[in-house]
């Protein structure tokens, strides 16, 4: 019985880690780091490996939120709220893009 419990726990742990990866469309995770440069680009990283996304991550594994995108201020507000609260957020990128530009973000109690 003890073996079955340990096996179930191991399988649950394995399954949890597989869900904690970035996919071709982006990542679902907490925000690990944010920074902005003088041009106004906002760089976002997670504790995951962003290179799994179908785009070129900015060196240091960052997704980019450019200042000239429509609704950048609203998207950044949601990213910043997730960062401050350490809650998970879905970062959806534009697939096949040069640098990984954030297309939209989404928060849910399900994550």
NUDO-924368 format. One record per residue (C-alpha): residue number from 0; residue in one letter; x, y, z. Coordinates in Angstrom, 2 decimals, always signed. Layout:
residues N
+-----+---+---------+---------+---------+
:   k : r :    east :   north :      up :
+-----+---+---------+---------+---------+
: NUM : a :       X :       Y :       Z :
...
+-----+---+---------+---------+---------+
//
This chain:
residues 111
+-----+---+---------+---------+---------+
:   k : r :    east :   north :      up :
+-----+---+---------+---------+---------+
:   0 : x :   +0.00 :   +0.00 :   +0.00 :
:   1 : x :   +2.87 :   +2.34 :   +0.83 :
:   2 : x :   +4.43 :   +1.61 :   -2.59 :
:   3 : x :   +1.17 :   +2.53 :   -4.36 :
:   4 : x :   +1.01 :   +5.84 :   -2.48 :
:   5 : x :   +4.61 :   +6.68 :   -3.37 :
:   6 : x :   +4.01 :   +5.74 :   -7.02 :
:   7 : x :   +0.87 :   +7.90 :   -7.19 :
:   8 : x :   +2.75 :  +10.83 :   -5.67 :
:   9 : x :   +5.62 :  +10.39 :   -8.15 :
:  10 : x :   +3.21 :  +10.30 :  -11.10 :
:  11 : x :   +1.42 :  +13.40 :   -9.84 :
:  12 : x :   +4.77 :  +15.19 :   -9.48 :
:  13 : x :   +5.82 :  +14.17 :  -12.98 :
:  14 : x :   +2.52 :  +15.36 :  -14.40 :
:  15 : x :   +2.84 :  +18.69 :  -12.55 :
:  16 : x :   +6.27 :  +19.33 :  -14.03 :
:  17 : x :   +5.14 :  +18.54 :  -17.57 :
:  18 : x :   +2.41 :  +21.17 :  -17.19 :
:  19 : x :   +5.07 :  +23.66 :  -16.11 :
:  20 : x :   +6.64 :  +24.11 :  -19.53 :
:  21 : x :   +6.29 :  +26.71 :  -22.23 :
:  22 : x :   +4.49 :  +25.62 :  -25.40 :
:  23 : x :   +4.80 :  +26.87 :  -28.97 :
:  24 : x :   +2.16 :  +29.55 :  -28.26 :
:  25 : x :   +3.75 :  +30.86 :  -25.01 :
:  26 : x :   +3.77 :  +30.11 :  -21.27 :
:  27 : x :   +1.48 :  +29.81 :  -18.26 :
:  28 : x :   +3.47 :  +30.71 :  -15.19 :
:  29 : x :   +4.28 :  +33.32 :  -12.60 :
:  30 : x :   +6.41 :  +36.29 :  -13.64 :
:  31 : x :  +10.00 :  +36.06 :  -12.46 :
:  32 : x :  +11.43 :  +39.32 :  -13.80 :
:  33 : x :  +10.30 :  +42.52 :  -15.52 :
:  34 : x :  +12.42 :  +45.32 :  -16.93 :
:  35 : x :  +11.98 :  +48.22 :  -19.30 :
:  36 : x :  +14.59 :  +49.84 :  -21.51 :
:  37 : x :  +14.89 :  +53.49 :  -22.66 :
:  38 : x :  +13.05 :  +52.70 :  -25.93 :
:  39 : x :  +10.06 :  +51.51 :  -23.89 :
:  40 : x :  +10.18 :  +47.76 :  -24.54 :
:  41 : x :   +9.00 :  +45.76 :  -21.56 :
:  42 : x :  +10.85 :  +42.46 :  -21.06 :
:  43 : x :   +9.10 :  +39.63 :  -19.23 :
:  44 : x :  +10.58 :  +36.36 :  -18.00 :
:  45 : x :   +9.16 :  +33.41 :  -16.11 :
:  46 : x :  +10.90 :  +30.70 :  -14.07 :
:  47 : x :  +10.25 :  +28.38 :  -17.06 :
:  48 : x :  +12.27 :  +27.90 :  -20.24 :
:  49 : x :  +10.79 :  +30.36 :  -22.76 :
:  50 : x :  +12.79 :  +28.78 :  -25.61 :
:  51 : x :   +9.94 :  +26.26 :  -26.01 :
:  52 : x :   +7.89 :  +29.02 :  -27.66 :
:  53 : x :   +7.74 :  +29.24 :  -31.45 :
:  54 : x :   +9.71 :  +32.49 :  -31.71 :
:  55 : x :  +13.16 :  +33.84 :  -30.91 :
:  56 : x :  +13.39 :  +34.70 :  -27.22 :
:  57 : x :  +15.29 :  +37.85 :  -26.38 :
:  58 : x :  +18.68 :  +36.96 :  -24.84 :
:  59 : x :  +18.17 :  +35.96 :  -21.23 :
:  60 : x :  +14.88 :  +34.19 :  -22.10 :
:  61 : x :  +12.58 :  +37.20 :  -22.25 :
:  62 : x :   +9.31 :  +37.81 :  -24.04 :
:  63 : x :   +8.83 :  +41.40 :  -25.23 :
:  64 : x :   +5.89 :  +43.77 :  -24.92 :
:  65 : x :   +6.63 :  +46.62 :  -27.37 :
:  66 : x :   +5.38 :  +50.13 :  -26.51 :
:  67 : x :   +3.80 :  +50.68 :  -29.93 :
:  68 : x :   +1.39 :  +47.73 :  -29.66 :
:  69 : x :   -2.28 :  +48.56 :  -29.15 :
:  70 : x :   -3.31 :  +48.29 :  -25.48 :
:  71 : x :   +0.26 :  +47.87 :  -24.22 :
:  72 : x :   -0.60 :  +49.79 :  -21.06 :
:  73 : x :   -3.51 :  +47.45 :  -20.26 :
:  74 : x :   -1.51 :  +44.30 :  -20.99 :
:  75 : x :   +1.38 :  +45.60 :  -18.87 :
:  76 : x :   -1.02 :  +46.38 :  -16.02 :
:  77 : x :   -2.22 :  +42.79 :  -16.01 :
:  78 : x :   +1.36 :  +41.44 :  -16.17 :
:  79 : x :   +2.41 :  +43.75 :  -13.32 :
:  80 : x :   -0.58 :  +42.66 :  -11.21 :
:  81 : x :   +0.38 :  +39.00 :  -11.75 :
:  82 : x :   +4.00 :  +39.80 :  -10.84 :
:  83 : x :   +3.07 :  +41.60 :   -7.64 :
:  84 : x :   +0.57 :  +38.93 :   -6.54 :
:  85 : x :   +2.81 :  +36.05 :   -7.74 :
:  86 : x :   -0.20 :  +34.54 :   -9.50 :
:  87 : x :   -0.03 :  +32.59 :  -12.74 :
:  88 : x :   -0.71 :  +34.31 :  -16.03 :
:  89 : x :   -0.88 :  +33.06 :  -19.60 :
:  90 : x :   +1.56 :  +34.90 :  -21.86 :
:  91 : x :   +0.45 :  +34.34 :  -25.47 :
:  92 : x :   +3.09 :  +35.25 :  -28.04 :
:  93 : x :   +2.91 :  +35.82 :  -31.79 :
:  94 : x :   +4.17 :  +32.48 :  -33.13 :
:  95 : x :   +6.94 :  +32.50 :  -35.71 :
:  96 : x :   +7.79 :  +36.12 :  -34.88 :
:  97 : x :  +11.32 :  +37.48 :  -34.67 :
:  98 : x :  +11.62 :  +38.23 :  -30.99 :
:  99 : x :   +8.81 :  +36.78 :  -28.89 :
: 100 : x :   +6.28 :  +39.60 :  -28.80 :
: 101 : x :   +3.44 :  +39.21 :  -26.33 :
: 102 : x :   +0.16 :  +39.12 :  -28.25 :
: 103 : x :   -2.14 :  +38.95 :  -25.22 :
: 104 : x :   -2.29 :  +37.80 :  -21.61 :
: 105 : x :   -4.92 :  +35.90 :  -19.69 :
: 106 : x :   -5.50 :  +35.13 :  -16.03 :
: 107 : x :   -7.75 :  +32.41 :  -14.69 :
: 108 : x :   -8.47 :  +30.69 :  -11.41 :
: 109 : x :   -7.95 :  +27.39 :  -13.28 :
: 110 : x :   -4.21 :  +27.83 :  -13.86 :
+-----+---+---------+---------+---------+
//
